[in-house]
Amino acid sequence: MEPLSFQEYICSLDPTTLPRILRICSGVYFQGSVYEISGNECCLSTGDLLKITAVTLQKVVCENVHTGQTTELLPTFKGLFQPALDLVPSPTPQGPFPGVSGKKGLTLHQALAWRGRQTQPLRCPTIGPHALLLSPVYEVQATMNLRRDEVKIPSTLEVDVEDVTEESQDVHFSRPLLLSEVLGMEEVLPTQAEILEGPHSATIFESAWVPRLRKGQRLQIHSCSHTWRVLASARSGTRRFLLSSAYQGRFRRRPRQFAGVQELAASLQPGQQLHVVVMQDCEGREDDVPPLSVGDRLEARQLLLAGTSTRLLCLRHSEEEGEEEEGEELLLPLDLGGSFVEEVCDSKKYRLTELVELLPLPCDVRVVATDPALERDVLGSFPALRLEARITQPFLVSSFCEEPDKGFEIPPQWLDLSLVLTEEPVHSQAPSTHCSHVEELTEAFYYKLLAQLPGGSAPPPPRPPKPKAASRDVQVQPRPAPEQDRARSRGKRSQVPRPTTSSQTRLAQPLPPPLVLPQKVKSLTTHRSTPNEYSPRPHLPAAPRSRKARSDTDMERSSDEHDYEVIEEDIQKTIKKIQTVFPF
């Protein structure tokens, strides 16, 4: 057929013959035109094919042949139309329309069908006495090749088209898909696909296969993988990983380290106690917070509200106490610093699946046997790893067509891209996915992933208050020995509010999970003061020595003021405590 304007073709189209395939012809738009269609940009180039699937009347524009004024009618218009016989060159007797027996007028839709056969003016008494020319505007629903959604085009679009339905019976209109949509299409797997557009999001994995996911790359999508993952981070560094449940390495538990009471409280599990050892001396606060010494063994119980502040209830145990004694009760404020390490006496080797089933997360581990399936298992180079959370996310087992045996697993919810399925055959054997046992995460995606985990939107805990700057003319008083500190704290034990009897003390709300805690606040530089004691106070310059030689009396007095046997005894006790806690 000869090319027609899009408006002429749609007006003469019989809806019962749909679908129809049209080709965009040359005309005003030789190189193609870009239109904003239903909020989406649509490019119609010469030679493009359209598959018309539906036509809907939107409105009818009525033009007065005498004045040129126009009126828009909705498809629900109820008025009747009659031919304007006085304006027809060869009028026929006014009466019923040919082919429409028993009627003296036509409805709007009948008038449009009549107009398709005979173009002539019509009159509508409902509108006025003058003759009208009807111009319908249709909404055309069509499918385009390599376009995800169907487009809705107005029939008034100024392009020329020709009908090529008969010679285009074998034409296949490919519909692009998102990789996330393929997750729900397991019946089509395995299949081959071509990437139309690479990922829009930032890089999530530090893997060699990720940059290859670009336009034109051909993929083989084999199956859906429903293995779970574990989020892990290196304790000595800034590297983060995603471990697959198929990881075959072995782990051994390591004691967790806590920088301050806030981290210690955040690691408490409901109904469980946490046993730790103090690894750094911590000064007390007036009478209600006693000092903590290196080697003190604490049992963290629960959070309590004491007045207007939240505190952590702990029991301090000593070697002199019997098994029946509970220990000294301490209410530690959350902004108290210090350093604590968990008591762990477990030398068993665990698989990843065993760790997740038996131990609450987060937990600290060390890889003692690397995954034999990996050419280089980077996890074995870290002295400690923190397993932070278990993640359930669907993955797609895929491979590149040029390397069908080397597989990898793509998470479409995190790394989505646009592709089109092809009908080419797929490699029958499933590829190896060993490289996906350990995926290193980018720093940006790691923090984004933390925010998506349950509890990730919780506000961060308050930071500890900054210590007051010490003046140079302030004399630093030596702190008492650790044994004197314990004796004094036990003497003041009655002054510490007991949570079981105080009416102002009650259970506190649980803290947010430790996953959302900010980076550890570096502790103040410590300087040695008294034996076996460290103080966070700034180091003051020593007083200048006198050039005059010290007398023998001064030397004797200095010798009497120091008891070196007590120092050695305290050190031996501390070493003994640490060896008891960490036998390996």
Secondary structure, 3 states (H helix, E strand, C coil): CCCEEHHHHHHCCCHHHCCEEEEECCCCCCCCEEEEECCEEEEECCCCEEEEEEEEEEEEEEEECCCCCEEEECCCCCCCEEECHHHCCCCCCCCCCCCCCCCCCECHHHHHHHHHHCCCCEEECCCEEEEEEEEEEEEEEEEECCCCCCEEEECCCCCEEEECCHHHCCCCCCCCEEHHHHCCCHHHCCEEEEEEECCCCCCCECCCCHHHCCCCCEEEEEEEECCCEEEEEECCCCCEEEEECCCCCEEEEECCEECCHHHHHHCCCCCCCEEEEECCCECCECCCECCECCCCEEEEEEEEEECCEEEEEEEEECCCCCCCCCCEEEEEECCCCCCEEECCCCCCEECHHHHHHHCCCCEEEEEEECCCCCCCCHHHHCCCEEEEEEECCCEEEEEECCEEEEEEEECCCCCCCEEEEECCCCCCCCCECHHHHEEEECHHHHHHHHHHCCCCCCCCCCCCCCCCCCCCCCCCCCCCCHHHHHHHHHHCHHHCCCCCCCCCEEECCCCCCHHHCCCCCCCCCCEECCCCCEECCCCCCCCCCCCCCCCHHHHHHHHHHCCHHHHHHHHHHHHHHHHHHCCC
